[in-house]
Amino acid sequence: NSGSSSSSSIGGALKALTRIVAVPSHGVAAARAGLPEALGRVLVKYATIVWPNTNNETTEEEPSSYYDTTTNNNDAADDDDDDDPAEKEEIPLLALDILYTLHQNNKEVRRSCYFLDNAAVLEGLVCVLSRSATRSPKPDGDGRADVCLQSLELLLALFRADSSSSSYYYLPLATQLTTPRLVGFLEVVSREPTLVQTLGSTLMASSKVLQQPNVLPHYDASQQSFEIASTGSPPLLCVAEKCGPYPHTHMAALQLLYRITVLAQSLDNNTNSDLIWSTLLTDNDELAMTICAQFLLTINDLRPTTKAKTKTAEQDEFDNITSPLVRHVLLETLLQQLDDDDTEESSSDYAKSVLVAMQIPSICLSLWTNPHLQNLAFTFVSNILAHDEELAVLFVEQKSTLQSLFDMLSSSSDQATTTSEDSNNNDIRGVVAHILQSLAESGVLTKAVTKFGLKSAAISALAKACTQENSSSTTTTDDAVATSATLSARCMECLVDLLLKHNSNSNSTTISILESDAQVIAKCLGSKICHMVLTRFLERAKLSSAYDDHIADDDDICDAPYVLLLVSMAQHKSALDIMLELGGISALVMVAGEGHVPAVRALLKHADTFSSDILRADGHGQLYKLFNNNENESITPLETRVAAMELLAHLSSSHKDKKMMTNDDDVLETVTYALHCIGALDIIIKADDDDDDESDEETMEESAEEEEPDLKEEEPVNDDESEESEEEEEVPVPSAPVVVVTRRKKKQEAPPTSPADWMKPPPLPPPAKQQQQTTTKKTTKVKTKEQTEAENTKVREKQETQLKYASLTFLSNLVPLCLDRLQDCCSNLV
């Protein structure tokens, strides 16, 4: 205290005290005699001598420490210049070791003469810790490692709870605010800005996402990385030894920084708090943004851990009180920096690189569940998307983040809230839907959901969100259905994109959905989907009746998201059972009437169970329209007619309600088409026209002799052209089976280059010519084309066979029920 002692004498005294305080009773006596206060002054004096400002990364114009002004005092000047530097460096190490021994190893000292609340001791600890920071430790062993380890433990002990309080490791925040030693500690920290700078530099050095402590990777890997500005001080040494409850000193330093910022933010209108925050968040905007982002990324690692299965009171305080206090300041700073960096391109690239490297969008999304940070996090995420929509990809980098997106949709739709809260939830769901829509359009959502195994969770959340309309919308329900900008439409588009599968062979897309997922969608969304489908057809019918011209702008009705979902769910019987009472069969029938093959196939798949429901929904009438070419300018594709005819054949096989199929006006047109398919009408006409075809006569004669010998006398009448009119009035005509057999023989004798003419309508394209195979064998492209044509020909022939079989089944089941109506158009067969 006198200041006249030399370094060697002080060092000798400290070595003697080290042995004395090892005895508990002597340690108590030394503490009562004022030894800790004297040791604190020794730490301040010799820390500034042994580790001066040249160790720090500051300029001479800006002193980094409150104690820099005392460095050149008379005490330091009067020191013996011939003293060994090693002896001087040993002095702060010995002084700190004595304080550590008194506090950590002597319970009586902590109980009766607690000295950590002494201002001189706190100043000494803060000074020696901040001065021990370095980027280049000594390779043979550095005493600053011991300084870092011991001083961190002593400073964190300030926040320790009493042993009697078993539920808290650290004091509760309310107790901290009324503890004098912590208020005094905050004042000491505000006077020593080097400590805050050192802790900020340690925060950057402990980052797991930075390439180096001072290098930020560019968000575009092909671009050059950014250099991060210095905080003004090097980081603390990372000592891989246990420091209190933490595995190394960097984690303990981060905990100390967190405790300081929590305490600073909790004290309102406190000058010391403002100084601490202004020191940590420097005037350098880019550095401040980097520190805030890294701090947000690190806070989760500072959450108290426990072996108990239930949530402790300390963890609850961390989640709801202390961490929201710090995160609020960090988010506000980041938000302000984003708004300021929109004008400069270089700053914008730096900001985007920080957001990408530190995964800030994911962090903000996880904070949406916290009611204290929900609004701020929502504003931040909205600004991020407005800043650059490409950043939406960051939401699928982690499984927890993607799960949070789906949880936000499902949880907000389940909660009962007030008007203002409901409006806020709608805004949040709208942003989430916008994020998911952006991800779905780029194909990233499907890959991420498959990668993390969240498909069922995604389907459930999107299905629930589809039922939630925006309460701020003033449009009617019908208008909202037709507007793709609503939350429901966005979520439904995401749901469809999630279920779509691209078929590379047929170059088409289909929806594949599991039965369990189909049941979830049917329960949550079945009523809405059926309503949307039926409303769409009703609107088209109103427009068609209101205007004379045919409305031809609705060709994409089968590509609507709700139509695709309806058809995909209808593939499973359990889902169709759920939608049966919701109008699912009626909606599916309307879609099938548009010639949508998957819808027709879905009805055919479950026709055994729902045949009566299909007929009562006028399913046969919708299918009849596909064979009436007077209503449609374009000819219905062959694939559609095959599926429709197979469904009609199946419906006509039902015993109860198949009579309903004969009451429709379009049944005659469909029967006529079925007769064309089997060749019953075409062969009679061609038999009258072909007088010189002797092979046909022989074939018909042979078949007639085998089946009915009495027809031999009538065959000359069939070959006589002059008696054509009389022939139509006579009843004895070859039956349909005879015609089919004859036609099949003739088709086998026809040359391969002749087109198939049995089908009217629609006309079929001619098969590939055989001559091209010999002339274009050398070129690979023509060969591939020929192979494709051959495959198409096989598929078409298979479809023609299916169509014939379905037509025969349909005719055999339905014609006996409507013979009176068929006399005018099919008198030959009657």
GUFIGU-746065 format. One line per field, with one value per residue (C-alpha): x, y negated, z negated. Coordinates in steps of 0.5 Angstrom, whole numbers. Layout:
N
px X ...
py Y ...
pz Z ...
//
This chain:
830
px 0 6 8 15 17 20 18 23 20 13 14 17 12 7 10 10 3 1 4 0 -7 -7 -8 -16 -15 -9 -13 -19 -15 -11 -18 -20 -14 -15 -11 -16 -16 -9 -8 -13 -9 -3 -7 -8 -1 3 -2 -2 6 7 2 1 -3 1 -2 -8 -11 -12 -9 -6 -11 -16 -14 -17 -17 -19 -13 -8 -8 -5 0 6 5 10 10 11 17 20 20 27 29 34 28 28 22 20 19 14 10 10 7 0 0 2 -3 -9 -7 -8 -15 -17 -15 -18 -25 -25 -22 -24 -31 -31 -28 -34 -38 -35 -31 -34 -29 -31 -36 -30 -29 -21 -22 -27 -22 -16 -20 -23 -16 -12 -17 -18 -10 -9 -12 -7 -7 0 1 8 9 13 7 4 2 -4 -8 -8 -10 -16 -18 -18 -21 -27 -28 -28 -32 -38 -38 -41 -47 -47 -53 -52 -52 -58 -62 -61 -66 -61 -54 -54 -58 -65 -65 -70 -64 -59 -62 -62 -55 -50 -44 -47 -49 -42 -39 -43 -40 -33 -34 -37 -30 -26 -28 -23 -26 -32 -28 -24 -31 -33 -27 -27 -35 -32 -26 -31 -35 -36 -39 -33 -27 -23 -24 -23 -26 -33 -35 -39 -46 -43 -38 -34 -34 -28 -29 -30 -25 -28 -26 -23 -26 -20 -18 -15 -19 -18 -14 -18 -16 -18 -19 -26 -28 -33 -39 -36 -31 -26 -25 -29 -35 -34 -33 -39 -43 -40 -41 -49 -49 -46 -51 -57 -56 -54 -61 -65 -63 -67 -64 -57 -51 -47 -51 -51 -43 -43 -48 -44 -38 -40 -44 -38 -39 -37 -44 -41 -38 -44 -48 -43 -43 -50 -51 -46 -49 -56 -53 -49 -55 -58 -51 -52 -58 -58 -57 -60 -61 -68 -73 -78 -76 -73 -74 -68 -69 -76 -73 -68 -73 -78 -74 -67 -65 -71 -68 -61 -64 -69 -63 -59 -65 -67 -59 -59 -66 -63 -57 -61 -65 -59 -55 -60 -57 -50 -49 -42 -46 -52 -47 -44 -51 -53 -47 -48 -55 -53 -47 -50 -57 -61 -67 -67 -66 -72 -76 -75 -76 -83 -86 -84 -89 -84 -80 -86 -87 -80 -78 -84 -82 -75 -77 -81 -76 -71 -76 -77 -69 -68 -73 -67 -66 -72 -67 -64 -71 -70 -62 -64 -70 -72 -73 -77 -81 -82 -85 -90 -92 -93 -98 -102 -101 -104 -110 -112 -111 -117 -115 -118 -119 -112 -109 -112 -110 -103 -103 -106 -100 -95 -99 -99 -91 -90 -94 -90 -84 -87 -89 -83 -79 -84 -84 -76 -77 -73 -79 -80 -73 -72 -79 -76 -69 -72 -78 -83 -88 -93 -92 -92 -99 -102 -100 -102 -108 -110 -108 -112 -118 -116 -118 -115 -120 -118 -120 -127 -129 -134 -133 -134 -129 -124 -124 -122 -117 -110 -107 -111 -107 -111 -109 -102 -102 -106 -101 -95 -99 -100 -93 -91 -95 -93 -88 -85 -85 -79 -82 -88 -86 -92 -93 -98 -100 -98 -100 -101 -107 -106 -104 -110 -115 -112 -113 -120 -122 -118 -120 -125 -131 -127 -124 -131 -134 -129 -129 -137 -137 -132 -137 -143 -139 -138 -145 -147 -143 -145 -152 -151 -147 -149 -141 -138 -134 -127 -122 -124 -119 -115 -120 -117 -110 -113 -109 -116 -118 -111 -112 -119 -117 -111 -115 -120 -115 -116 -123 -122 -121 -127 -131 -130 -132 -138 -142 -139 -140 -134 -137 -141 -135 -131 -136 -136 -128 -129 -134 -128 -125 -120 -117 -115 -122 -125 -120 -121 -129 -127 -123 -128 -134 -136 -137 -140 -144 -150 -147 -144 -151 -155 -150 -151 -144 -147 -149 -143 -139 -144 -142 -135 -138 -142 -138 -143 -142 -135 -131 -125 -125 -124 -118 -118 -115 -121 -126 -123 -123 -130 -133 -130 -133 -140 -139 -138 -144 -148 -147 -150 -157 -160 -159 -157 -164 -162 -157 -162 -166 -161 -162 -154 -155 -156 -150 -146 -149 -148 -141 -140 -143 -138 -132 -134 -135 -142 -145 -138 -138 -146 -144 -138 -141 -146 -141 -136 -139 -132 -129 -130 -126 -131 -137 -133 -131 -139 -141 -136 -138 -146 -145 -142 -147 -153 -154 -161 -157 -154 -160 -160 -153 -154 -159 -153 -149 -154 -153 -160 -164 -160 -167 -171 -165 -166 -173 -172 -170 -166 -159 -152 -152 -146 -142 -142 -140 -134 -131 -131 -128 -123 -121 -121 -116 -111 -111 -110 -103 -100 -99 -107 -110 -114 -121 -126 -126 -131 -130 -124 -120 -114 -107 -104 -99 -92 -90 -85 -81 -78 -75 -70 -69 -67 -63 -56 -58 -59 -64 -69 -68 -70 -76 -78 -78 -82 -87 -87 -89 -94 -97 -97 -100 -106 -107 -108 -113 -117 -118 -120 -125 -128 -128 -131 -136 -139 -140 -143 -148 -149 -151 -155 -158 -163 -166 -167 -169 -175 -171 -165 -170 -169 -162 -160 -166 -161 -159 -166
py 0 -5 -4 -4 4 7 12 17 16 16 23 25 23 26 33 33 31 37 42 38 38 45 46 45 41 37 35 33 28 26 24 20 16 13 18 19 11 10 16 13 6 11 14 7 4 10 12 6 6 14 13 6 3 6 13 10 8 1 -6 -11 -16 -12 -9 -2 -2 -6 -4 -6 -13 -10 -6 -12 -14 -15 -8 -5 -10 -8 -1 2 2 8 12 19 19 26 23 18 23 27 22 22 29 30 25 28 35 33 30 36 40 36 36 43 47 44 44 40 34 34 34 29 25 25 20 21 15 10 5 6 14 13 8 12 18 14 11 18 21 16 15 23 23 25 28 31 35 37 44 47 45 38 36 32 39 39 32 33 39 37 30 33 37 32 27 32 33 27 29 36 37 39 47 47 45 52 50 44 45 37 32 31 24 21 22 20 13 12 15 9 13 14 7 5 10 7 0 3 6 0 -3 2 2 7 13 12 12 18 22 19 22 28 29 28 33 39 38 45 42 37 39 35 31 25 28 28 33 30 32 34 39 36 29 27 27 21 19 17 11 12 11 7 13 20 26 30 36 42 47 54 55 55 48 48 52 51 55 49 42 40 42 39 33 33 34 28 24 26 25 18 16 19 15 9 9 10 4 -2 -9 -7 -10 -4 0 -4 -4 3 4 -2 2 8 6 1 -4 0 2 9 11 9 14 19 19 19 25 29 27 30 36 37 36 43 46 42 45 48 56 61 68 67 69 63 56 53 46 43 46 43 36 37 38 33 27 27 29 25 19 20 22 16 12 16 17 9 8 13 10 3 5 8 2 -2 3 3 -3 0 6 8 7 11 17 17 17 22 26 25 28 34 36 35 38 32 33 40 37 32 37 41 35 34 39 34 29 24 24 26 19 17 24 23 16 19 25 20 15 21 24 17 16 22 28 32 33 37 43 42 44 51 52 55 60 56 50 53 57 50 47 53 52 45 46 52 48 42 45 49 43 39 32 25 20 17 23 27 21 22 30 29 24 29 35 31 30 37 39 34 38 45 43 40 46 50 47 48 55 54 56 63 65 62 65 72 71 70 75 69 71 73 67 62 65 65 57 55 58 55 48 49 48 42 36 29 25 18 20 17 21 27 34 35 30 32 39 36 32 35 30 32 36 42 42 41 47 52 50 52 58 60 59 63 69 68 73 73 79 78 84 81 73 72 71 75 74 80 80 85 87 84 78 78 79 73 69 71 70 63 61 65 61 55 58 61 54 51 56 56 48 48 52 48 41 44 46 39 36 41 39 32 31 34 36 42 41 44 41 46 52 52 53 60 57 53 55 57 62 65 66 69 74 76 77 81 87 89 92 90 82 83 86 79 75 79 75 68 69 72 77 71 67 73 74 67 68 74 71 66 73 73 80 80 78 84 89 87 88 95 97 96 98 104 100 93 95 93 87 85 87 82 77 77 80 84 78 74 80 80 73 75 79 74 70 65 61 61 58 63 70 74 77 85 86 82 86 92 91 88 94 99 95 95 102 103 99 102 109 107 110 105 98 100 98 91 91 92 85 80 77 78 86 87 83 87 94 92 90 97 100 97 99 107 106 108 102 101 108 108 101 104 111 107 103 108 112 115 117 125 126 123 127 133 132 130 136 140 137 138 145 147 143 143 147 143 137 140 138 130 129 127 122 119 119 115 108 107 109 105 101 108 111 105 107 115 117 123 120 123 122 118 124 126 119 119 125 123 116 119 124 119 114 120 120 113 110 107 100 99 95 98 96 99 93 88 83 81 83 86 85 90 95 94 96 102 99 94 99 101 94 91 96 92 86 87 81 85 91 88 85 91 95 90 90 98 97 92 97 103 98 96 103 105 99 101 108 105 101 106 111 105 103 111 111 104 106 113 110 104 106 111 105 100 104 99 93 96 98 92 92 99 102 107 111 111
pz 0 -1 6 4 4 10 14 11 4 6 10 3 -1 4 4 -4 -4 1 -4 -10 -7 -6 -13 -14 -20 -18 -11 -15 -19 -13 -10 -16 -16 -9 -5 1 2 2 7 12 12 13 19 22 22 24 30 33 32 35 40 43 48 54 52 54 61 60 62 58 59 56 49 48 41 35 32 37 34 28 32 31 24 19 17 23 25 18 19 20 27 26 23 27 32 30 23 25 29 23 18 21 22 14 12 16 14 6 8 11 5 0 4 7 2 -5 -6 -13 -9 -4 -10 -15 -11 -4 0 7 6 5 10 10 11 17 20 20 23 28 30 30 34 39 40 40 47 53 60 59 53 51 53 47 43 41 34 37 38 30 30 35 31 24 25 29 24 19 23 24 17 16 19 16 11 4 3 -1 6 9 15 18 20 21 17 20 24 18 13 17 18 11 9 8 10 17 18 16 21 27 25 25 32 35 33 36 43 45 41 46 52 50 49 55 59 55 58 65 63 61 67 71 77 79 83 78 72 77 83 86 91 97 98 105 105 111 108 104 96 92 87 80 76 70 63 60 56 57 55 48 48 49 43 44 37 33 31 26 29 36 40 42 41 47 45 38 42 46 40 36 42 42 35 36 41 38 32 36 40 33 30 33 35 32 35 34 38 44 43 44 49 53 52 54 60 63 68 74 77 80 74 69 74 74 66 65 70 67 60 62 65 58 53 54 52 45 43 36 37 32 31 29 34 32 33 28 25 27 34 34 32 38 43 41 38 39 46 49 45 49 56 56 56 61 66 66 67 73 76 76 79 85 86 86 91 97 100 101 105 101 95 97 99 92 89 93 91 84 84 88 84 77 79 77 81 77 70 71 73 67 63 66 61 55 54 52 58 63 66 67 70 75 77 78 82 86 87 89 95 97 97 101 102 104 96 96 97 90 87 89 87 81 79 73 77 82 76 73 80 80 72 73 78 74 67 70 73 67 62 60 60 59 65 65 63 69 74 72 72 79 81 78 82 88 88 86 92 97 95 96 103 105 102 106 113 113 111 104 100 103 102 95 93 95 93 85 86 84 90 85 81 87 90 83 82 89 89 82 85 91 87 84 89 88 83 85 92 94 100 100 100 107 109 104 107 114 111 111 106 100 94 96 104 102 97 102 107 103 101 108 110 104 106 114 117 124 128 133 138 139 138 134 126 121 114 110 103 97 94 87 90 95 89 85 91 92 85 84 92 95 94 96 103 105 104 108 114 114 113 119 124 121 123 130 131 129 134 140 139 138 145 151 153 150 144 147 142 136 140 134 129 128 126 120 114 110 116 116 108 109 114 110 104 108 109 102 100 93 95 100 94 90 96 98 94 96 103 105 110 113 114 117 122 124 125 129 134 136 138 133 133 126 123 128 126 118 119 123 117 112 117 113 107 109 116 113 110 117 121 116 117 125 126 132 135 134 138 144 145 147 153 155 160 162 155 156 162 160 160 153 153 154 147 144 148 146 138 139 143 137 132 136 137 129 127 132 129 122 121 117 121 128 130 129 134 140 138 140 147 149 148 155 157 153 155 162 161 157 164 168 163 164 172 172 176 180 183 185 189 192 194 198 202 203 209 212 205 206 200 196 199 197 190 189 192 188 182 184 185 179 174 178 185 186 188 194 198 196 198 205 203 198 205 209 209 213 207 202 200 199 195 190 188 188 181 182 182 179 172 168 167 174 176 171 173 180 179 175 181 186 181 181 189 190 191 185 189 189 183 178 180 175 170 171 168 166 172 170 173 178 176 178 185 185 191 187 183 188 191 184 180 180 176 169 168 173 170 163 166 170 163 160 165 164 157 158 163 158 153 158 160 153 151 157 155 148 151 155 149 145 151 151 144 144 150 147 140 142 149 147 142 148 154 155 155 160 166 169 169 169 173 176 170 167
//
